[in-house]
Amino acid sequence: MHHWRDSKHEVDLVFDHPDETLKFEIGSSPEHTRGGMRALVERHPRFAGRCYLIAPQVAVSHPTKTSAGTFPLDLFLQIVGAHAEAALATNLGGGG
């Protein structure tokens, strides 16, 4: 995972795996700008249809080739937390 920036455009989280590319923009509202995601797709078309705006109080919607999907912030944090906990337990040999 990394952050992407190109002049005035940015995307908060980019998962650039060869088989499972994803990008996430974290916003404070459903109206958060999607300019960074559009710029990344223009420059790297493999991300088309793989973009999500993460924000409070949004419903889950799936991305299309031309628009970002949306995902609720609280659910995103729960999923990331569960994955992190499982990875720590696996990599450190500890119990969960």
N, C-alpha and C positions, 0 to 999 in steps of 0.2 A: 504494500500500500504506500502511496505517496500523494503529495499535493501537486497540482498542476497549475502553472501560471504562464500566460502569454500576454505581455503588455498589460492591458487593463482587465483582462479576463482571467478567472481562476475557477478551479473546482477543488472542493475541500478534500475529498478522498477518492483516489483512483486505485482500483484493484486491477492491475495490468497483467493478469495471468493469461497465458497463451490460449487457453480453452474457455475461460470464464471471465471475460472483461466486464467490469462494472464501474460505475462512477456515481458518487453521491455528493450532492450539494446540501449542506445543512443550513436551514433558514429559520428565521424567527416567526414566519407566517406563511400561509399558502401563496401569498402574493410575491414571495421572494423572487428576485430576478433569476432567469434561467439562461442569461447571456453567456456565462462561462461554459455551461454544458453544450450550448449550440456551437460555440467556438471550438471546443475540443472535438466534437463530432465532425465539424467541417475539416479540421486538420487531421483527425484520425478516425476515419469512417467506421472502423471496427467497433466503435463504441455506440453506434446507432442502435436504438432499441434497447439499450442497456444502461439508461440513465434514470436516476431517482432524485427527487427533491424530498428531503427528510425535514419535516416541520411539525410543530404541535398542531393538533386538531385538524389533521387532514385524513381523508379516507384512503385506503389502499387502492391504488390504480396502477395498472400495468403500463409500461412504456410502449411506445410505438417507434417506428423508424424516424418519425418526425417530431415526436414530443416526449417529454420526460414523464415517467410515472411518479406517483407520490406514495409516501410511506410515513406513518405516524412516528414522531420522535420517541415517544415512550416505548413503543414496541421495538423500534430499532435498537434502543439502548438495552432492552431486556435480552434481545437476541445476541448482540455483541457481547454483553456481559456473560451470558451462558457459554458462548464459544470461548471467550477468554478463560473462564474458569475451567472448562474442559481441557483446553490446551495447557494450562498451567499444571493441572493434575497429571496429564500425560507426560509432559516434558520434565516435570520436576519429581515425578513419582509419588506425589502426595495424594492424599484422599481429598474428596470434595465435600 
